[in-house]
């Protein structure tokens, strides 16, 4: 049985008369990347704030890193790290001083703190800039330092709230690689992001939050298959093969110049197998096949738009 880093049942939060979280259930396996997506105001940051002990929930049962959130918040804090949407780096201090300050807060000895700081500066490619004020760092360097500070206490669960906001594409991909390496070492990542490409690239599972409720959850591929517009594109060597396939299947969009046929499909393994078997039984050979599914942008816009339309 898979161990869970986070379990939440019936998570609720309101501010005045405004319901922000309306009965959210979560289950995040250890050693995975779980991405929480949603429009602005959906409740993503509130969820992170509750799970990381920053604010209390109004209702719900929550276990984080094996500890009851309501009864043992100090144990939860000792097991997690949080890299927020806005950098916690003190720009007047050097990179090394920021890490040593965090080591003091984590009650590491002076020697252990210096060793941990040196290790993290090297790991995050900041050793050459260790003695320079963080104010002189690029945006990407500051985000790497911010994450390094989170790792001083060696947390097994890290909340990353919009970790690459404002970064250029190269810096974003550097952060992605760091996140992958953390997970490979056994760390669990709870990610919120506005970049759907980021969730598609990194997440093992994705949950979509809208108006304080989870409206969809699954792998990226599972979510994409829920949206209309997927198809399998078949390419043929001869026009008569294209005609035969179109007559056999009775559906699809044919391009007689490119000798292609687009067949509506969810792109699942069973659908592909059945299609190939059907063509093979009629001796209709294909040259190439490609599967096209909607991307996460389509999922996001379709599901959140549908949710808004029904409220």
N, C-alpha and C positions, 0 to 999 in steps of 0.2 A: 504493500500500500504506500502510495506517495505521501511523504510528509508535507504538511502545509505551512508556509511561512506566515500567511495571513488567512484568517477565516472571519467573516463578518456576516451576521444575520440580522435583517431588519434595521439597518442603520438609518437613523433619522436625525435631521437637524433643521431647525427653523430659526429665523431672526424676526421677532415680532410676529406679524401675520404671514410672512413669506416663507414658504416651505422650500428649503434648499436641497435636502436629501429626503427622499420619500420611500424608505424601505429598501435600501440597497443591500444585496447579498453578494459576497465576494469569496472566492477560494483561490489562493495563489500558491502553487506548488513551490517548494524550495528549489533553488538553483535554476530558476527560469527568469525570463523577462516578461512582465505583465504590463501591458500598456492600457491606460485609461484615456479614452478620447471623448470629445464632446465639444459643442459650441461654447463660446464665451458665456459664462453664467450658468453652465450646466451643473456645476457642483464639484468639479474635479479638484480644485485647490482645497475646498472645504473637506473633501474626503481625505486628502493627504494630511491636512492639519489635524483631523481627528485621529487617524491611524498613527500619526507620529507624536501624539499626546499634547499637541499645541493647544487644542480646544476640546471641550467635552462634547460627546454626542448627547442628544436628548433621549435617545432610546437605541436599543440594539445590543447584541452580544458580540464581542470582538475578542479574538485571540491574535496577538502579534508576536512572532518569534517564540511561540510556546507559552506566552504569558497573557493572563487576563488583563485587558487594557484598563478596565475600570478599577480593578483591585490592586494591580501591581504595575502602575505606570512607570515607576523608577526602574524596574527590571526591563521594561520595554525600551526605555531610553538608553539603557546600557547595551542593548543588543542591536540598535538601529543607527543609521546615519541618514542625514537629510541634506540634500543639496537643493536649495530653493531656487525659485525663478530669478531672484535677485542675489547677486554674489555677496557672500559673507566675508570676502577678503578685505582686510584693512589695508588700504592702498598706501598708507604712510609707512607701513612696515615692509621689510624685505620679504621675499618668498620664504626664506628660512625662518625668519622671525614669526611669520604667520603660523607656520607649522609647529614651531616650538611653543607658541602661545596655546595652540590647541592641545599639544602634549601635556602642558601644565593643567589645563582644564580637565584632561582625562586622567590626571594624577599619575602620569608616568614619571619615573625618576629622571634626573637630569641626563644621565648617560643613555637611558633607554629612549628618551625623547630625542636626543641628538641623532641616535642611530636610526630611529624611525623617520625623522625628518630627512636625513640623507638618503635613505632608501626610497622614500616617496619622490623626492626631487629628481632622483635618477630615473625612477620608473615613469615619471610623467614628462621626461625630457626638459626639466627645468633646472638642472644642476648648474649650467653656465650662467643662469640668471638668479641664482640663489641669493646673492648679496645685493641685488638691485631692488629698489622700492617697487612694490606691486603696481604703483601708479604708472610705471614705465612699461608694463606688460601689455601685449596685445589682448584683444578680447578673448581669443582662443586660449592664450596662456593663463589669463585670469580664471577662465572656467576650469582649466586643468588644475590650477592651484586650489580652487574652490573644492573640487572633487577630492584632491589629495588631502585637504584638511578634513573632509568627511571620513577618510580612511584611516586617520591617525589612530582611532580607537578600534580598528579592525572589526567593523560591523559585519554581520552576516546578512543583513537586510538593509538596502539603501533605497530611499525615496528620492527620485530624480524628478523635480518639478520644472518642466520646460528647460531642460539642461543645455540646449543648443540655440536658444532664442538669440538672435542678433549675430550669430557666427556666420562667417563665410563658408561656402561649401567644403573647402579643404579642411578647415578647422572642425566642421561638423563631422566629417568622416573620420578625423582623428579621434574625436570623442566616441564615435560609434565603436571604433576598434578597442578603445579602452574599456568600454562597457562590455563588449564581448569577452575580453580577457578576464574581467571581474567575474562574469558568470561562469566561465570555464574553470575558475578557481573555487566555485561553489557558492558565490554570493548570489542572493536574490535581488532583482531590481524591480521596483514598482515605478513605472514611468508614466508621466503625463506629458503630452506634447501637442502642439498645434500642427506639427509637420507630419502629415499622413505618410509621407515617404519614410520618415524615421520609424514610425510604428511598423510599417510594412517590412522594413529592412531588419529590424531588431527583435520584434516581439514574438514570443512563443504563443501567447494568447492575447487577444484584444477585447476589451469591453467598451461599448459605446454608451455614454451617459447623456441623457437629455431630460431637461426639466426635473432633475433630481432622481430619475429612474433609469435603471439599466434597460435598454431597449434591444440590445443584441450582444452576444458574446461568442467567441470562437477563435480559431486560427484565422490568419489573414485570408487564406484560400477558402475556408468555410464561409466567411462573411461575403467574399466576392461572389460566390456561387448563389447567394440569396438574391442577387440583383439581376434583372433581365438585361439582355444584351450580349451574353456570352455566346460564342460560336466556335465551331471547329472549321478550319479552312483546309480544304483538300485541293491539291494541284494534280492535274492529269497530263499525260504525255500526248494524248490524241483527243480531238473533239468528240469522237463517238463514245469515248469512255466518260467524258463529262456529261454527255447527253444521257447515257445509260444510268449514271449515278443519279442525275436529277430526276429521271423517270422512276427509278427505284425508290428513292427517298421521299419524293413528293413534296419536298420543302427545301428552302435554301435560296440563296442569291447567287446566280451564275454570272461569271465574267468570261465571255466566249473568246476574248482576245488573250487574257492571261491564263485561260483554261483552269479557272478556279471555281470552287463551289463553297459558299459559306453556309454551314448547316447549324441552325440554332441548337445550343447545347449548354449544359452547366459546366462542361469541361471535366466532369468527374471520371474516375477510372472505369466505372461500369458503363457509362455512356460511350466512352471511347472504344472499349472492348466490343460492345454490341454493334457499333457502327462498322468497325473493321471486319467483324465476323460476317455481317450482312453483305458487305462489298466482296469479301473473299468468296462467299458461297456463290456469288454471281460472276466470279472471275473478273471483277472490275478492279484493275490495278491502279494504285495511286503512286505518284512520284514523290510527293511531299505532304506532310500534314503538320499543322500548327494549331495550338489551342489559344484562344483569345478570351480572357475573362475581364469583367469590369475591374477597375482599380479601386483603391480605398477611397479616393475622392468621390467616385460614384456611390459607393456604399454610404459614406458620410452624408452626402447631399440627399440621397434617396431616403434613407432611414430617418434622418432628423427632419427632413421636409415632411415626410409622411406623418411623423409623430406630431409635428406642429399643426398639421391639417386636421388631426383627429381630436385636438384639445379645444 
